[in-house]
Amino acid sequence: MPNNYDFSNLNDLKEIIVNPKGWINPLIVEYGVGSYGEILSYFWRVKGTKHTFIIPIIRIDYLTEGNYKIHFEEALESFREEYLGWKFENFYTLWMKEYKDIFEKLIIIEE
């Protein structure tokens, strides 16, 4: 089910333009620093949506050497593949239908 987070609780809120493959581009990703349990993390989402992705700061720094655009684009491209699988399965669960409602106008469906 979609993970929603109140972005007013985040510190250092920023925006970055990304162009992931298979999405209507450009997209704006908004992200900020928060705590996930005891782990300092980035909470991020596609602007205009409510689903929140979370990644520990130490991990994103390791994976991207500070170029967060790389992570956001790769994560969204991977998420799109999952979404297409759910579409193939006809969005049969309530949480899949929630994702459909959130992302159907942003993800390109190639038939």
C-alpha positions as CSV (number, residue, x, y, z in Angstrom):
1,M,0.0,0.0,0.0
2,P,1.3,3.5,-0.7
3,N,3.4,5.0,2.0
4,N,2.3,8.6,2.7
5,Y,4.4,11.0,4.8
6,D,3.7,14.5,5.9
7,F,6.5,16.5,4.3
8,S,6.0,19.4,6.7
9,N,7.9,17.2,9.2
10,L,11.0,17.2,7.0
11,N,14.1,19.4,7.2
12,D,15.9,21.0,4.3
13,L,13.2,20.3,1.7
14,K,14.5,20.5,-1.8
15,E,13.4,19.8,-5.4
16,I,15.2,18.3,-8.3
17,I,14.2,17.8,-11.9
18,V,14.5,14.2,-13.2
19,N,13.9,12.4,-16.5
20,P,13.4,8.7,-15.8
21,K,12.8,6.4,-18.8
22,G,9.1,5.4,-19.2
23,W,7.7,8.4,-17.4
24,I,6.1,11.6,-18.6
25,N,9.0,14.0,-18.3
26,P,10.3,16.1,-16.8
27,L,9.3,15.2,-13.3
28,I,10.0,17.1,-10.1
29,V,11.1,15.1,-7.1
30,E,10.8,16.7,-3.7
31,Y,12.9,15.4,-0.9
32,G,14.0,16.2,2.6
33,V,15.7,14.9,5.7
34,G,13.8,13.0,8.4
35,S,14.3,10.1,10.8
36,Y,13.2,6.6,9.9
37,G,13.3,5.1,13.3
38,E,16.8,6.0,14.4
39,I,18.2,6.3,10.9
40,L,18.6,9.7,9.2
41,S,17.0,9.3,5.8
42,Y,15.8,11.1,2.7
43,F,12.0,11.0,2.3
44,W,11.1,11.7,-1.3
45,R,8.2,11.7,-3.8
46,V,7.2,12.8,-7.2
47,K,5.8,16.2,-6.7
48,G,2.0,16.2,-6.9
49,T,1.8,12.6,-5.5
50,K,1.6,11.4,-1.9
51,H,3.5,8.1,-2.1
52,T,6.8,8.5,-0.2
53,F,10.0,6.6,-0.9
54,I,12.6,6.4,1.9
55,I,16.3,5.8,1.7
56,P,19.0,6.2,4.4
57,I,21.3,9.2,3.7
58,I,24.4,7.0,4.1
59,R,23.1,4.6,1.5
60,I,22.1,7.1,-1.2
61,D,25.5,8.9,-0.7
62,Y,27.3,5.5,-1.1
63,L,25.3,4.6,-4.2
64,T,25.4,8.0,-6.0
65,E,28.4,9.8,-4.6
66,G,26.1,12.7,-3.9
67,N,24.4,12.8,-7.3
68,Y,20.9,12.0,-6.0
69,K,19.3,12.5,-9.5
70,I,20.9,9.1,-10.4
71,H,19.1,7.4,-7.5
72,F,15.7,9.0,-8.1
73,E,15.7,8.2,-11.8
74,E,16.9,4.6,-11.3
75,A,14.4,4.0,-8.5
76,L,11.5,5.4,-10.6
77,E,12.5,3.3,-13.6
78,S,12.5,0.2,-11.3
79,F,9.2,1.2,-9.7
80,R,7.7,1.6,-13.2
81,E,8.6,-2.0,-14.0
82,E,6.8,-3.2,-10.8
83,Y,3.8,-1.0,-11.8
84,L,3.6,-2.6,-15.2
85,G,3.6,-6.0,-13.5
86,W,0.6,-4.9,-11.4
87,K,-1.1,-3.6,-14.5
88,F,-0.5,-7.0,-16.2
89,E,-2.2,-8.6,-13.1
90,N,-5.1,-6.1,-13.5
91,F,-4.4,-4.2,-10.3
92,Y,-6.2,-6.9,-8.3
93,T,-5.6,-5.7,-4.8
94,L,-6.8,-2.5,-3.2
95,W,-3.2,-1.2,-2.7
96,M,-2.4,-1.8,-6.4
97,K,-5.5,0.2,-7.3
98,E,-4.2,3.0,-5.1
99,Y,-0.9,3.1,-7.0
100,K,-2.8,3.0,-10.3
101,D,-4.8,6.1,-9.2
102,I,-1.6,7.9,-8.1
103,F,0.7,7.1,-11.1
104,E,-1.5,6.3,-14.1
105,K,-1.1,9.8,-15.6
106,L,2.7,9.8,-15.1
107,I,3.8,6.4,-16.3
108,I,4.0,5.6,-20.0
109,I,2.3,2.4,-20.8
110,E,3.6,0.8,-24.0
111,E,1.2,-1.6,-25.5
